[in-house]
């Protein structure tokens, strides 16, 4: 049995015993490796230590119980956390907010079973965590549009990665927009503005937040985004050289794996977009990530 298949056996075991005590020793014995060798190859392949992964996986399953309205203290004990505080601290570190807040935005689907071979082929750079389901009010951005012709365009993931555009010129798009518009909030957006009827034509908008009262310079498009509900995904944290492939791979995972098995479908009346903030600054962080916002509605 290949190493990847052995690790897949471990991943499946963790899901099947998610509410039990799971140790590195137990997992290493499952495939006949020493704990040291197992931990090393698990981290190299998955991107987390075995116990980090087990904890994150427990927390992803705990989201379902949050949606069902179970008490946080009961969920904590059920998944092996000794205290309410310990569960809350781990949850906040994993998802970025405490469970008391996050439960309003939990997906209603169980986390999908992971296929390591598929994730490696997609080059995501790691495990894609369950999204946050977020209802956002309308907002306005402003930026520059770029035109190209491509086949089979459906989502922003089909656009040429804007990253190359940012670094290919002496003065990047990002720098230009911040200079012209001076938005109060930092963050860049990438939208696909093409309709489904335009099969081979692609217009994408690279934009920043627009503050009311700001003058729109020539060549800049002001774009209003209506209130929508989004599934918000974070790409795995990867080094700069893997960033573009991680974005593309995460899009593939969302559309090919997560969406078909979820309780959601794409809301075709809204726009998907990519969001980049300081967490994608490779001069500040060794590993970087961005967020993908997919407009969704519950399947009928």
N, C-alpha and C positions, 0 to 999 in steps of 0.2 A: 504494500500500500504506500502511495506517495506521501510525502510530508504534508502537502496541502490537504489530502483526503483525511489524514490523521488529525490535522487541526480542525477540519470541518466536523469530525466526530466529536471533538472537544466542544466546539461552538454549539452543536446540537444538544450535547449533554447538558450544557449550562442552561439552555432554554427549557429543557425537559425537567430540570430539577431547580428551577429558578427560586423557589421559596425555601430551599434546603440550605444547610451550611455547605459551602463549597470551598475547598482549599487547593492550593497549588499542588500539594502532594497527591490529592485525589485525582486531579486532572492529569498530572504527569504519569501516574500509574495506569490510567485509562488507556494510554497509548504506548506504555512501556519505555518512557524516557525518564532520565534522572530529573529531579526538580530544577536543577541549574540549567541543563540543556534545554528542557522544555520552556522554561521562562525566557531564555534567550531567543529561541526561534519563534515563540509566540509573539514577543515584543517586536521582533523584526518584521513579522508578517502582518500582524493586526494593528500595530501602532500603539498598543497599551500593554502594560504588564498584565498577567492573568488576573490578579485581584482587582486592578483598576477596571478591567473590562467587565468582570463579574458584577462589580458594584454599579457600573453604568447601565448594564443590562437589567439589573434588578430595578433600578430607578425608572427605566423605560417601561417596564411592565407595571410598575406602581402607578403610572399615569392613568391606566385604565381604572384602577380602584379610586383614584381621585375623581374621575369623571362620574363614577357611580355614587359619589358622595360619602364614601367611607371616611371615618375620622383619621386624621393624619397619624395620631399615635398608634392606632390599630394597624395601619398600613406599615408603619415603621417596624413594629414587632413582627408582623407577618413576613417581612422580607429580611429579617435577621439583623435589624439595627437595634442597638441596645437602648437608645434613648430617642425621644422626640427631637432633641437638639442635634444629635448626631445625624439623624435622617435629614433634617432641614438643612444643615450645613453641607452635607454631601449633595443634596438636591440642588441647592443654590450654586454650588461649584460646577455641577454638570449642566444645568439648564439656564443659569444666569439670573434666576429669581426664586424666591421662596415658594414652597408648594401651595401656601395659602393664596398667593397671587396667581401662580401658574395654572391652578386647577380650573380657572375660568377660561383658559386657552388650550386645554389638553385636547389632542386628537381623540376621536371616538373609536379609533381602530386599535387593535392589538399591534405591537411592533412586528414587522414582517420577519419571517425566518431568513437568516442571512446565508447567502451563497458566496463563499470566499472566492471561488473561481470566477464568478461573474464580477465581483468587486475588483479583482485584480485585472481582469480584462478591461474594465471601464476606467482603470487608473484613477480611482477616486482619491487614493492616498491614505485611506483609512475607512473606518466605519462611519456611516452617515446616521446620526441620531434622529429620533422621532422629532417631527417639526412642532413648532408652537402654532396653534390656530388663533389668528389675531384679526379682530375686526378693527379696521383703521378708518378714521374719518378722511374726508377728501383733503387733498393737499395740492400744492402747485410747485412745479419745478421749471427750470429754464436751462436751455443748453443748445448744442449744435447737432444737426442731423447729418447723417452720412448715408449715401446711397450705394447699393451694390446689387448685382444680379446673382441669385443662387437658386438651386433647385430644392423643392420639398421644404419650404420654410414654414414653420409653425410657431416656434417659441423663440425667446431671446437666446436660448442655447444654440440656435442655428446661426447666430451672427458671428462674424469674425471676432475673435477675442479682442476686446477693446484695449487690453493690456498692452499689446504691441503698438497700438496707435498712440498710447500715452507716452511711450518711451522712444518712439521712432523719430521724433522731431526735437529740435532744440528747445522749443517752448511747448510743453505738453498741453493737451486740451484742458486737463485739470487745472493747471496753473492759469491758463487764459480765462477760464470761467470764474475762478475765484477772484482774479484781478478785475474783471468786468462787473461782476454781480455782488461780490462781497457778502455772501450769505452768512447769517449768524450761526447756523448749525453746519458742522462739517459733515460731509458725506456725498458720494457720487452715485448716480443712478444710470442704468443702461436699459432702455425700453426698445422693444420691437414694435414699431408703429404700423407695420404692414397688415393689411386685412387678409383673411384667408383666401379671398378671391384673386389675390396677386400671387400666383404660384411661383414665379421666378424672379420677383422683384423684392428687395429688402430695404427698408428704411429703419435705421436705428438711431435713437436719440441718446446722446451722452449728456447728462444734466446734473445740476446741483439744486439745492433748495432755493426757492424764490421767495423773497420777503416783499410783501405788499409795499408799494411806494417806490420800489426800485425802478429806475429807467431801463427799458429794454434796448440794448444796443443793436445796431444793424447786424443782421446775420444770426441773431439769437432767437430761438423759438420758445415761447412761453407755453407750457403744457399743463392742463388741469387734470388731475387724477381723481376719479370719483371714489366715494366711500365704498370699500369692498372688504370681504373676508379673505384672508390669505393663509396658506400653509407656509410657514417661514422655516427654511432649512439653512443650517450652517454647513459650509464645506468642511471636511476634515482639515486640521491644522497641518500644513506641509511647508517645506522649504520653498523659497521663491521659484526655483527652477521647476517645481512640480505644480505650481499654482494654476496655470492655465489648464493643464490636463485634469487637475482635480475638479475645476469648475465644470468642464465638459462632462467628466465622469459622473459628477453629482447630478447634473441634469439628466443624464441617461438613467441613473438609478431612480430618480424621482418619477420619470415618465414611463419607464419600462417595468420597474419593480414595485415602487411604493404606491403609485396612483391606482393601478389595476386591482390591487388587493386591499385598498383602503375603502372607507365608506364615503369617499368624496369623488367628485368629478370637477373638471376645469370649468370655471365660470367664464364662458366665452364673451360675456359682455364687459369684462374688465381686462386690464393689461397685466401680464407678468412682467417682473423686472428684477434686475440684479442690483444689489446695494453694497457699496464699498465704503468703509470708513477707515479709521486709523489702524484697525486690526489687520489691514492688508499692507501696512507700511513695513517693508522688509528692512528698512534702516532702523526701525524701532524694535522689531520682533524677529527672533530666529525662525519661528514658524508663523504662518499667516493664514487667514481665512476671510471669507466674505459670506453674504447671505443671499439666498434666492427666495423671492416672494412669488408664490404661485396662487392666483385667485381661484378659490374653490367654493363649491356649494355641496351640501349633502346630496348623495344619490337618491333619486326618487324610487 
